Amino acid sequence: MSPESFLPAVAAVVQALLLMASVYIYVALVRQISGTVRWVDNMKTLAQRAWRRSSVTSPSTHTVGSRPSHCATPRLKLATE
């Protein structure tokens, strides 16, 4: 066989590899963009929850979970008279 007969076969294989690589990159970019949109939506939801306040609870006594959000300042020394 002559070397000229291998050239079209090699070119076809290279084109197929380039096509697969470009599809892989396209899918990766689409996933990254859609993941970013979901992340932004999740951050908006978290921010809305954080800013939502009850009219009964004041911000200074608002508790998150079981701990108050504003703890009293600890004293280094006992109070002296």
C-alpha positions in Angstrom: 0.0 0.0 0.0 1.1 3.5 -0.7 1.4 6.2 1.9 -1.2 8.3 0.0 -3.9 5.8 1.0 -3.3 6.4 4.7 -3.6 10.1 4.6 -7.4 10.2 4.1 -7.8 7.7 6.9 -5.6 9.7 9.3 -7.5 12.9 8.4 -10.8 11.3 9.1 -9.6 10.0 12.5 -8.3 13.5 13.4 -11.6 15.1 12.3 -13.5 12.7 14.5 -11.3 13.4 17.5 -11.7 17.1 17.0 -15.5 16.7 16.7 -15.6 14.7 20.0 -13.4 17.2 21.8 -15.6 20.1 20.7 -18.8 18.4 21.8 -17.2 17.6 25.2 -16.2 21.3 25.6 -19.6 22.5 24.6 -21.3 20.1 27.1 -18.9 21.2 29.9 -19.6 24.9 29.2 -23.4 24.3 29.2 -23.2 22.5 32.5 -21.0 25.2 34.0 -23.4 27.9 32.9 -26.5 26.1 34.1 -24.7 25.4 37.4 -24.0 29.0 37.8 -27.6 30.0 37.3 -28.7 27.4 39.9 -26.1 28.8 42.3 -27.3 32.3 41.8 -30.9 31.2 42.4 -29.8 29.4 45.6 -28.0 32.5 46.8 -31.1 34.7 46.1 -33.2 32.3 48.1 -30.8 32.2 51.0 -30.6 36.0 51.0 -34.4 36.3 51.0 -34.6 34.0 54.0 -32.0 35.9 55.8 -33.7 39.3 55.3 -37.2 38.0 56.1 -38.0 39.0 59.7 -40.9 38.4 62.0 -42.7 41.5 63.2 -42.7 40.1 66.7 -39.0 39.5 67.0 -36.6 42.3 67.2 -33.3 42.0 65.4 -31.2 42.2 68.6 -32.9 39.1 70.1 -33.4 37.2 66.9 -32.2 33.6 67.2 -30.7 31.4 64.5 -31.3 27.8 65.3 -30.8 27.3 69.0 -28.2 30.1 69.6 -28.9 33.8 69.8 -27.3 35.8 66.9 -26.0 38.5 69.3 -24.2 37.0 72.4 -23.4 39.1 75.4 -19.8 40.4 75.7 -17.9 38.1 78.1 -16.3 39.8 81.1 -12.6 39.3 81.7 -12.8 40.1 85.4 -15.5 39.8 88.0 -17.4 42.9 88.8 -15.8 44.7 91.8 -17.7 47.0 94.2 
